[in-house]
Amino acid sequence: MSLAELRSQLLRRKPLTDIDDDTPDDERLSRHLGLWQLTAIGVGGIIGAGIFSLAGSVANKTAGPAVLISFLIAGVASACAALCYAEFAGMVPRAGSAYTYGYVSLGELAAWFIGWDLLLEYIAVAAVVAIGVSGYFNFLLEQIGLELPAWMLGAPDTGEGHRVDLFAVLFCLGTAYVLSRGIRSVGRFETVFVAIKVALVLLIIGLGVFHINSANYSPYFPYGTAAVWTGAATVFFAVFGYDAMSTAAEESTEAKKQLPKAILYSLGIAMVLYVLATLVLTGMQKYTEISPTSGFSTAFKSVGMPGVANIIAVGAIVGIITVVLTFMLGVTRVWYAMSRDGLLPEWFAKTHPQRKVPTRVTWIVGVASAILAGVLPINTVAELTNIGILMAFIVVSISVIVLRYSRPDEPREFRLPLMPVVPVVGIGFSVYLIWSLPWETWLRFGFWLLLGLIVYFAYSRTHSRLQRRPGAEVAGNG
């Protein structure tokens, strides 16, 4: 094969006309999700460990009271990307989210890399959130006088010792079971549990505001202003659950109209709650005393409200499971989409004959996330997730610019404003946040992408369904 032929093959993109559902019956997904169920999945993915675990961890170790600014920075970057996702969701109502968006705009190689990236990142997000659940579970057990063996409490952030976080492992496996029951059950589960979670956050804000001590906000930047950006890069994974929700496009009853609204609604609701909750947390307790694993529970206990602390711990466990569920849903649908396209073995794209969900992939993801959650500390896993998601945001932002100018007349249910300013700002924020991450994170990410390159040229390139049939366009020529 000549270099020109290889370039043409790698840049072939899936035509928008190919987006219509021609999926075989044994690979189809069922459509049961309405607007508010989609919004619940989005909110379920955004609000969770970011409030209940990571806010305390970043306030204590990275940004101090300025963790609020870290969330705002991450929120602005996420909002720019959310607008890009919303425009794509109204054009390309297919499973796969950023992977599929990249396929129709930038070509197969770019789609492969972003899909391969998301497989690791979504599994890691599920793992880090499960670790957050475990922290609150341990808090509850301590309140009733139970002390667990050290080996069951998870890996300490110091890296000392070898432990297995048993509760996090069980949480991941239990979530895989829920997903395997079918999308209708998932939608109902998410709607109920997200309502409980939002009510809990409002309770935290409503009670905590009366116990704010303004002296706890000083010094506001104890670790310097640069630490705020590092904090933003760390908490970023807590403000992008809507992208995992968009992977469920083929399970929406009216995806083109519902998905853009659900993306914007879920991010807007979540950011208001994040800002208010972090303001209360850092006002109730000195940042040096905030628990990195069960921040709000210990904060209420410190002001003489142990009963509320226990309610928060129970609610956090109930609420955080929706985040694990959303991101496991996301990774299974990306994996499903890549397998249906032939870039991974098509065996993974087979769905359950009655429930119409990819159960094979679901259980593999459950086990993989359980392993990560069982042996790694929360900050290590959080940093690993962020670099990949930020890369996905960059790809989606570039893709929406490419399609807006290469296909200006294509029907769009939602058009993001200020093109190309919004996606360019999103790209700029994402690049800066990536640059703020530790070099070890870059090393791990680089190794994963190198492995992906090997897999692509050894298997995916020759098994791609797109390469086996005519009619695809070369990116940049369509």
C-alpha positions as CSV (number, residue, x, y, z in Angstrom):
1,M,0.0,0.0,0.0
2,S,1.3,3.4,-1.0
3,L,1.6,6.3,1.5
4,A,-1.2,8.2,-0.2
5,E,-3.5,5.1,0.0
6,L,-2.7,4.7,3.7
7,R,-3.4,8.4,4.3
8,S,-6.7,8.1,2.4
9,Q,-7.7,5.0,4.5
10,L,-6.8,6.5,7.9
11,L,-8.7,9.8,7.1
12,R,-11.9,8.2,5.8
13,R,-14.8,9.4,7.7
14,K,-18.2,8.0,8.2
15,P,-20.8,9.8,6.0
16,L,-23.6,11.6,7.8
17,T,-26.0,9.6,5.6
18,D,-24.6,6.4,7.2
19,I,-25.8,7.6,10.6
20,D,-29.3,6.2,9.9
21,D,-29.9,3.0,11.9
22,D,-28.9,0.0,9.8
23,T,-27.8,-2.0,12.8
24,P,-28.6,-5.8,12.7
25,D,-31.3,-7.0,15.1
26,D,-28.8,-8.8,17.4
27,E,-26.8,-5.5,17.8
28,R,-29.7,-3.1,18.3
29,L,-30.4,-1.1,21.5
30,S,-33.9,-0.3,22.7
31,R,-35.3,3.2,22.9
32,H,-36.9,4.1,26.3
33,L,-35.2,7.3,27.5
34,G,-37.1,10.6,27.5
35,L,-35.9,14.2,28.1
36,W,-36.0,14.1,31.9
37,Q,-34.5,10.6,32.2
38,L,-31.6,11.8,30.0
39,T,-31.2,14.9,32.1
40,A,-31.3,12.7,35.2
41,I,-28.5,10.6,33.8
42,G,-26.5,13.7,33.0
43,V,-27.0,15.2,36.5
44,G,-26.3,11.7,37.9
45,G,-23.0,11.7,36.1
46,I,-21.9,15.2,37.1
47,I,-23.0,15.5,40.7
48,G,-21.4,12.9,42.9
49,A,-17.8,12.4,44.0
50,G,-17.1,16.0,42.9
51,I,-19.1,17.3,45.9
52,F,-19.0,14.4,48.3
53,S,-15.3,13.5,48.0
54,L,-13.1,15.5,45.6
55,A,-14.2,18.9,46.8
56,G,-12.8,18.0,50.2
57,S,-9.7,16.3,48.9
58,V,-8.7,19.3,46.6
59,A,-9.6,21.8,49.3
60,N,-7.4,20.0,51.8
61,K,-4.4,19.2,49.7
62,T,-4.4,21.5,46.6
63,A,-6.4,24.7,46.5
64,G,-7.7,25.5,50.0
65,P,-10.9,27.6,50.1
66,A,-10.1,28.6,46.5
67,V,-11.4,25.2,45.4
68,L,-14.6,27.2,44.5
69,I,-12.5,29.0,41.9
70,S,-11.2,25.6,40.7
71,F,-14.8,24.4,40.1
72,L,-15.7,27.7,38.3
73,I,-12.7,27.4,35.9
74,A,-13.5,23.7,35.2
75,G,-17.2,24.7,34.7
76,V,-16.4,27.4,32.1
77,A,-14.2,25.0,30.2
78,S,-16.9,22.3,30.4
79,A,-19.7,24.8,29.3
80,C,-17.8,25.5,26.1
81,A,-17.5,21.8,25.4
82,A,-21.1,21.2,26.4
83,L,-22.3,23.6,23.7
84,C,-20.2,21.7,21.2
85,Y,-21.7,18.4,22.4
86,A,-25.2,19.8,22.2
87,E,-24.8,20.8,18.5
88,F,-23.4,17.4,17.6
89,A,-26.1,15.6,19.6
90,G,-28.7,17.3,17.4
91,M,-26.9,16.1,14.3
92,V,-25.6,12.7,15.1
93,P,-28.0,10.8,17.3
94,R,-25.8,7.7,17.6
95,A,-24.1,5.8,20.4
96,G,-20.5,6.6,21.0
97,S,-20.5,10.4,21.8
98,A,-17.1,11.9,21.0
99,Y,-15.9,8.8,19.2
100,T,-18.8,9.0,16.7
101,Y,-18.5,12.7,16.4
102,G,-14.9,12.4,15.5
103,Y,-15.7,9.6,13.0
104,V,-18.0,11.8,10.9
105,S,-15.8,14.9,10.9
106,L,-12.1,14.0,11.4
107,G,-11.8,10.5,10.1
108,E,-11.2,6.9,11.3
109,L,-7.8,7.3,13.0
110,A,-8.9,10.3,15.1
111,A,-12.1,8.5,16.0
112,W,-10.1,5.4,17.0
113,F,-7.8,7.4,19.3
114,I,-10.7,9.2,21.0
115,G,-12.7,6.0,21.4
116,W,-9.6,4.2,22.8
117,D,-9.0,7.1,25.1
118,L,-12.6,7.1,26.4
119,L,-12.5,3.4,27.2
120,L,-9.8,4.0,29.8
121,E,-11.1,7.3,31.1
122,Y,-14.7,6.3,31.7
123,I,-13.6,3.1,33.5
124,A,-11.3,5.2,35.6
125,V,-14.1,7.7,36.4
126,A,-16.3,4.9,37.6
127,A,-13.4,3.6,39.7
128,V,-12.6,7.0,41.4
129,V,-16.3,7.6,42.2
130,A,-16.6,4.1,43.7
131,I,-13.6,5.0,45.9
132,G,-15.5,8.1,47.1
133,V,-18.5,5.9,48.0
134,S,-16.2,3.7,50.1
135,G,-14.9,6.7,52.1
136,Y,-18.4,7.6,53.2
137,F,-19.2,3.9,54.0
138,N,-16.2,3.7,56.2
139,F,-17.3,6.9,58.0
140,L,-20.7,5.4,58.7
141,L,-19.2,2.2,60.2
142,E,-17.0,4.3,62.4
143,Q,-20.1,6.1,63.8
144,I,-21.5,2.8,65.0
145,G,-18.2,1.6,66.5
146,L,-17.1,-0.9,63.8
147,E,-13.4,-0.9,62.7
148,L,-12.5,-2.7,59.6
149,P,-9.2,-4.4,58.9
150,A,-6.6,-2.1,57.2
151,W,-6.5,-4.2,54.1
152,M,-10.2,-3.4,53.4
153,L,-9.9,0.4,53.5
154,G,-8.2,1.0,50.2
155,A,-4.9,2.4,49.0
156,P,-3.7,5.4,51.0
157,D,-2.8,8.6,49.1
158,T,0.7,8.3,50.5
159,G,1.2,5.2,48.5
160,E,2.4,3.2,51.5
161,G,1.2,-0.3,51.9
162,H,-0.8,-2.6,49.7
163,R,-4.6,-2.6,50.3
164,V,-7.8,-3.6,48.6
165,D,-10.8,-1.3,48.8
166,L,-13.4,-4.0,49.2
167,F,-16.5,-1.7,49.2
168,A,-15.4,0.1,46.0
169,V,-14.9,-3.3,44.3
170,L,-18.4,-4.5,45.3
171,F,-19.9,-1.1,44.2
172,C,-18.5,-1.5,40.7
173,L,-19.7,-5.1,40.3
174,G,-23.1,-4.1,41.7
175,T,-23.4,-1.3,39.2
176,A,-22.6,-3.6,36.3
177,Y,-25.5,-5.8,37.5
178,V,-27.9,-2.9,37.4
179,L,-26.7,-2.0,33.8
180,S,-27.2,-5.5,32.7
181,R,-30.9,-5.4,33.5
182,G,-31.8,-3.1,30.6
183,I,-32.0,0.6,29.8
184,R,-35.6,1.1,31.0
185,S,-34.5,0.0,34.5
186,V,-31.5,2.2,34.3
187,G,-33.6,5.2,33.4
188,R,-36.0,4.7,36.3
189,F,-33.2,4.0,38.7
190,E,-31.3,7.2,37.7
191,T,-34.4,9.4,37.9
192,V,-35.3,8.3,41.5
193,F,-31.8,8.3,42.9
194,V,-30.8,11.7,41.3
195,A,-33.9,13.2,42.9
196,I,-32.7,11.9,46.2
197,K,-29.2,13.2,45.6
198,V,-30.3,16.8,44.6
199,A,-32.5,16.9,47.7
200,L,-29.5,15.9,49.8
201,V,-27.3,18.6,48.3
202,L,-30.0,21.2,48.9
203,L,-30.2,20.0,52.5
204,I,-26.4,20.4,52.9
205,I,-26.5,23.9,51.6
206,G,-29.6,24.9,53.6
207,L,-28.2,23.7,56.9
208,G,-24.6,24.4,56.3
209,V,-25.0,28.1,55.5
210,F,-25.9,28.8,59.1
211,H,-22.6,27.4,60.3
212,I,-20.2,29.3,58.0
213,N,-17.3,31.0,59.7
214,S,-15.8,33.6,57.4
215,A,-12.4,33.2,59.2
216,N,-12.2,29.8,57.5
217,Y,-11.9,31.5,54.1
218,S,-8.6,33.0,55.1
219,P,-6.1,32.6,53.6
220,Y,-8.1,32.1,50.4
221,F,-5.1,31.0,48.3
222,P,-2.9,29.1,50.8
223,Y,-1.1,27.2,48.1
224,G,-0.8,30.0,45.6
225,T,-2.9,31.0,42.6
226,A,-1.2,28.4,40.4
227,A,-2.7,25.7,42.7
228,V,-6.2,26.8,41.7
229,W,-5.5,25.7,38.1
230,T,-4.1,22.4,39.3
231,G,-7.2,22.0,41.4
232,A,-9.4,22.8,38.3
233,A,-7.5,20.1,36.3
234,T,-8.2,17.6,39.1
235,V,-11.9,18.3,39.7
236,F,-12.6,18.6,36.0
237,F,-13.9,15.1,35.8
238,A,-16.7,16.1,38.2
239,V,-18.2,18.5,35.6
240,F,-18.5,16.5,32.5
241,G,-21.0,13.7,33.1
242,Y,-23.2,15.0,30.2
243,D,-20.8,13.6,27.6
244,A,-21.2,10.0,29.1
245,M,-25.0,10.6,28.9
246,S,-24.7,11.5,25.2
247,T,-23.4,8.0,24.5
248,A,-27.0,6.8,25.1
249,A,-28.3,8.6,22.0
250,E,-29.7,5.4,20.4
251,E,-31.6,4.7,23.6
252,S,-33.4,8.0,23.5
253,T,-37.0,8.2,22.2
254,E,-36.3,11.4,20.3
255,A,-32.5,12.0,20.4
256,K,-32.1,14.9,18.1
257,K,-34.4,17.1,20.1
258,Q,-33.9,15.8,23.6
259,L,-30.1,15.3,23.8
260,P,-29.1,19.0,23.3
261,K,-31.6,20.1,25.9
262,A,-30.6,17.4,28.4
263,I,-26.9,18.3,28.0
264,L,-27.4,22.0,28.8
265,Y,-30.0,21.4,31.6
266,S,-27.8,18.9,33.4
267,L,-24.6,21.0,33.4
268,G,-26.6,24.2,34.5
269,I,-28.2,22.4,37.4
270,A,-24.9,20.8,38.5
271,M,-22.8,24.0,38.4
272,V,-25.2,26.0,40.6
273,L,-25.2,23.2,43.2
274,Y,-21.4,22.8,43.0
275,V,-20.7,26.5,43.6
276,L,-23.0,26.7,46.6
277,A,-21.9,23.4,48.1
278,T,-18.1,24.2,48.0
279,L,-18.8,27.7,49.5
280,V,-20.5,26.0,52.4
281,L,-17.9,23.3,52.9
282,T,-14.9,25.6,53.1
283,G,-16.9,28.0,55.3
284,M,-17.9,25.4,57.8
285,Q,-14.4,24.0,58.4
286,K,-10.8,25.1,58.0
287,Y,-9.4,23.6,54.8
288,T,-6.6,21.9,56.7
289,E,-9.2,19.9,58.7
290,I,-11.5,18.9,55.9
291,S,-11.6,15.2,55.4
292,P,-10.3,14.2,51.9
293,T,-12.7,11.3,51.7
294,S,-15.9,12.3,53.6
295,G,-15.7,16.1,53.7
296,F,-19.3,17.1,54.4
297,S,-20.0,14.4,57.0
298,T,-16.9,15.4,59.0
299,A,-17.7,19.1,58.6
300,F,-21.2,18.7,60.1
301,K,-19.8,16.5,62.8
302,S,-17.3,19.3,63.6
303,V,-20.1,21.8,64.2
304,G,-22.0,19.5,66.6
305,M,-24.5,17.9,64.1
306,P,-23.5,14.2,64.0
307,G,-27.0,13.2,63.0
308,V,-26.9,15.3,59.9
309,A,-23.4,13.9,59.2
310,N,-24.8,10.4,59.2
311,I,-27.6,11.3,56.9
312,I,-25.1,12.9,54.5
313,A,-23.0,9.8,54.5
314,V,-26.0,7.6,53.6
315,G,-27.2,10.1,51.0
316,A,-23.7,10.3,49.5
317,I,-23.6,6.5,49.1
318,V,-27.0,6.6,47.4
319,G,-26.1,9.6,45.2
320,I,-22.7,8.6,44.1
321,I,-23.8,5.3,42.7
322,T,-25.6,7.3,39.9
323,V,-22.2,8.6,38.8
324,V,-20.8,5.1,38.6
325,L,-23.8,4.1,36.7
326,T,-23.6,7.0,34.2
327,F,-20.0,6.4,33.3
328,M,-20.3,2.7,33.1
329,L,-23.2,3.3,30.8
330,G,-20.9,5.6,28.8
331,V,-18.0,3.3,28.4
332,T,-20.1,0.3,27.5
333,R,-21.8,2.3,24.7
334,V,-18.5,3.6,23.3
335,W,-17.1,0.1,23.4
336,Y,-20.3,-1.2,21.7
337,A,-20.1,1.5,19.0
338,M,-16.4,0.8,18.2
339,S,-17.2,-3.0,18.1
340,R,-20.2,-2.4,15.8
341,D,-17.9,-0.4,13.5
342,G,-15.4,-3.3,13.4
343,L,-12.6,-1.4,15.2
344,L,-12.9,-3.9,18.0
345,P,-14.1,-7.5,17.7
346,E,-17.8,-7.5,16.7
347,W,-18.4,-10.1,19.4
348,F,-18.6,-7.2,21.9
349,A,-21.4,-5.5,19.9
350,K,-23.9,-8.4,20.5
351,T,-26.8,-7.4,22.7
352,H,-28.9,-9.4,25.1
353,P,-31.9,-10.9,23.1
354,Q,-34.5,-9.6,25.5
355,R,-33.0,-6.6,27.3
356,K,-31.2,-5.2,24.3
357,V,-28.1,-4.1,26.2
358,P,-24.4,-5.1,25.5
359,T,-24.1,-7.4,28.5
360,R,-20.8,-8.8,27.5
361,V,-19.1,-5.5,27.5
362,T,-20.9,-4.4,30.7
363,W,-19.5,-7.2,32.8
364,I,-15.9,-6.7,31.4
365,V,-16.2,-3.0,32.4
366,G,-17.5,-3.8,35.8
367,V,-14.6,-6.1,36.6
368,A,-12.0,-3.7,35.2
369,S,-13.3,-0.7,37.2
370,A,-13.5,-2.9,40.3
371,I,-9.8,-3.7,39.9
372,L,-8.8,0.0,39.5
373,A,-11.0,1.1,42.4
374,G,-9.7,-1.7,44.6
375,V,-6.0,-0.8,44.5
376,L,-5.5,2.9,43.6
377,P,-5.9,6.1,45.7
378,I,-8.6,8.6,44.6
379,N,-6.3,11.4,43.4
380,T,-4.2,9.1,41.2
381,V,-7.3,7.8,39.4
382,A,-8.9,11.3,39.1
383,E,-5.8,12.7,37.4
384,L,-5.8,9.7,35.0
385,T,-9.4,10.3,34.0
386,N,-9.0,14.1,33.4
387,I,-6.3,14.1,30.7
388,G,-8.3,11.8,28.5
389,I,-11.6,13.6,28.9
390,L,-9.9,16.9,28.2
391,M,-8.5,15.4,25.0
392,A,-12.0,14.3,24.1
393,F,-13.3,17.8,24.6
394,I,-10.5,19.1,22.3
395,V,-11.5,16.7,19.6
396,V,-15.2,17.5,19.8
397,S,-14.5,21.2,19.8
398,I,-12.3,20.9,16.6
399,S,-14.9,18.5,15.0
400,V,-17.8,21.0,15.5
401,I,-15.8,23.7,13.8
402,V,-14.9,21.4,10.9
403,L,-18.5,20.3,10.3
404,R,-19.9,23.8,10.7
405,Y,-17.7,25.1,7.8
406,S,-17.6,21.9,5.7
407,R,-21.3,21.2,6.1
408,P,-22.9,24.6,6.8
409,D,-26.3,23.6,5.4
410,E,-26.6,20.3,7.3
411,P,-29.8,20.3,9.6
412,R,-29.0,21.1,13.2
413,E,-31.5,21.0,16.1
414,F,-29.2,23.2,18.1
415,R,-26.5,25.6,16.9
416,L,-23.9,26.8,19.4
417,P,-23.5,30.6,19.6
418,L,-20.4,32.6,18.7
419,M,-18.9,30.1,16.3
420,P,-15.9,29.6,16.4
421,V,-15.2,31.6,19.6
422,V,-16.9,29.1,22.0
423,P,-15.1,26.0,20.8
424,V,-11.7,27.8,20.5
425,V,-12.1,29.0,24.2
426,G,-13.0,25.4,25.1
427,I,-9.9,24.2,23.4
428,G,-7.7,26.8,25.1
429,F,-9.0,25.9,28.6
430,S,-8.6,22.2,27.9
431,V,-5.0,22.6,26.8
432,Y,-4.1,24.7,29.8
433,L,-5.8,22.2,32.2
434,I,-3.9,19.3,30.6
435,W,-0.7,21.2,31.0
436,S,-1.4,21.6,34.7
437,L,-1.5,17.8,35.3
438,P,1.5,15.9,36.7
439,W,4.0,14.4,34.4
440,E,3.2,10.9,35.7
441,T,-0.3,11.3,34.3
442,W,1.1,12.2,30.9
443,L,3.3,9.1,31.0
444,R,0.4,6.8,31.8
445,F,-1.7,8.4,29.1
446,G,1.1,8.2,26.5
447,F,1.6,4.5,27.2
448,W,-2.2,3.9,26.7
449,L,-2.2,5.7,23.4
450,L,0.9,3.9,22.2
451,L,-0.9,0.6,23.0
452,G,-3.9,1.9,21.1
453,L,-1.8,2.6,18.1
454,I,-0.5,-0.9,18.1
455,V,-4.0,-2.4,18.4
456,Y,-5.3,-0.2,15.6
457,F,-2.6,-1.2,13.0
458,A,-2.6,-4.8,14.1
459,Y,-6.3,-5.3,14.1
460,S,-8.7,-2.4,13.7
461,R,-7.5,-0.9,10.4
462,T,-8.1,-4.2,8.5
463,H,-11.4,-5.1,10.3
464,S,-13.1,-1.7,10.0
465,R,-16.6,-2.0,8.4
466,L,-16.1,1.4,6.9
467,Q,-12.9,0.2,5.0
468,R,-14.8,-2.8,3.8
469,R,-17.4,-0.9,1.8
470,P,-17.3,2.1,-0.6
471,G,-18.9,5.5,-0.1
472,A,-16.9,7.0,2.7
473,E,-15.3,10.4,2.4
474,V,-11.8,11.5,3.2
475,A,-11.7,14.1,6.0
476,G,-10.9,17.4,4.5
477,N,-12.3,16.5,1.1
478,G,-16.0,16.3,1.8
